[in-house]
Each structure stands twice: as structure tokens, then as C-alpha cells.
Amino acid sequence: MNEADVWRAAKEMIQQYGAEALERARARAEKLREYGIEDGYDEWTRIANAIAELERKTPGSGEKLN
């Protein structure tokens, strides 16, 4: 899954699940890990990280506001 696909999936999760998107993505990643599907775990972890970034309300350390 390339970066564009990760961000697209993250946006779709937010549209579909709203405030529950991050929790659902993390749960999906963990379920795949439980089944030993490491590639799937890695992809859903990347999607969860993108969701967290999209939902972030404050700038990170050293980041400037626009």
C-alpha cells in the first residue's frame, strides 16, 4: 500500500466511522496481528497513524501554525 492509499483509507475511515475511526483501525490492526498477518497489521497501523495525524488538534513540538 503506497502513501496515497494510506491517506485515502484514513480519510474514508473518518468519513465512515467519525470519532470511532482511530479505535476501529487500531482494533483491525491488532486482529490481523493475532491472526499472524503481519503485512495487514503494518498497513492498518499506518492507516491508524494517518487517522491520528488527520484528527490532531494541536501542532507538534517545533511545528508552526499556518
C-alpha positions as a printed NumPy array, in Angstrom:
array([[  0.   ,   0.   ,   0.   ],
       [  1.544,   3.302,  -1.047],
       [  1.309,   6.571,   0.927],
       [ -1.577,   7.926,  -1.153],
       [ -3.574,   4.756,  -0.462],
       [ -2.871,   5.019,   3.279],
       [ -4.14 ,   8.617,   3.45 ],
       [ -7.135,   7.789,   1.253],
       [ -8.066,   4.877,   3.517],
       [ -7.633,   7.084,   6.596],
       [ -9.969,   9.722,   5.169],
       [-12.528,   7.066,   4.24 ],
       [-12.398,   5.61 ,   7.757],
       [-13.019,   9.065,   9.239],
       [-15.93 ,   9.659,   6.871],
       [-17.46 ,   6.291,   7.637],
       [-16.817,   5.998,  11.387],
       [-16.222,   9.554,  12.58 ],
       [-14.785,   9.7  ,  16.1  ],
       [-14.517,   5.888,  16.18 ],
       [-12.225,   5.679,  13.133],
       [ -8.937,   5.548,  15.02 ],
       [-10.173,   2.961,  17.506],
       [-11.537,   0.779,  14.695],
       [ -8.329,   0.992,  12.663],
       [ -6.224,   0.039,  15.683],
       [ -8.573,  -2.841,  16.511],
       [ -8.348,  -4.117,  12.939],
       [ -4.548,  -3.942,  13.062],
       [ -4.47 ,  -5.901,  16.321],
       [ -6.87 ,  -8.529,  14.997],
       [ -4.629,  -9.073,  11.966],
       [ -1.608,  -9.398,  14.243],
       [ -3.477, -12.01 ,  16.307],
       [ -4.003, -13.997,  13.1  ],
       [ -0.329, -13.653,  12.204],
       [ -0.964, -11.408,   9.199],
       [  1.935,  -9.019,   9.723],
       [  1.597,  -7.215,   6.378],
       [ -2.023,  -6.414,   7.175],
       [ -1.047,  -5.329,  10.671],
       [  1.582,  -2.977,   9.246],
       [ -0.859,  -1.467,   6.743],
       [ -3.586,  -0.864,   9.325],
       [ -1.07 ,   0.591,  11.745],
       [ -0.053,   3.072,   9.033],
       [ -3.718,   3.899,   8.424],
       [ -4.294,   4.382,  12.166],
       [ -1.289,   6.703,  12.34 ],
       [ -2.652,   8.717,   9.403],
       [ -6.05 ,   8.976,  11.102],
       [ -4.377,  10.217,  14.276],
       [ -2.499,  12.82 ,  12.264],
       [ -5.642,  13.972,  10.448],
       [ -7.528,  14.273,  13.738],
       [ -4.737,  16.06 ,  15.602],
       [ -5.896,  19.383,  17.025],
       [ -2.599,  20.928,  18.162],
       [  0.764,  21.313,  16.433],
       [  3.574,  19.003,  17.386],
       [  6.732,  20.136,  19.088],
       [  8.592,  22.544,  16.826],
       [  5.759,  22.819,  14.303],
       [  4.46 ,  26.219,  13.299],
       [  0.842,  27.159,  12.762],
       [ -0.19 ,  28.438,   9.352]])
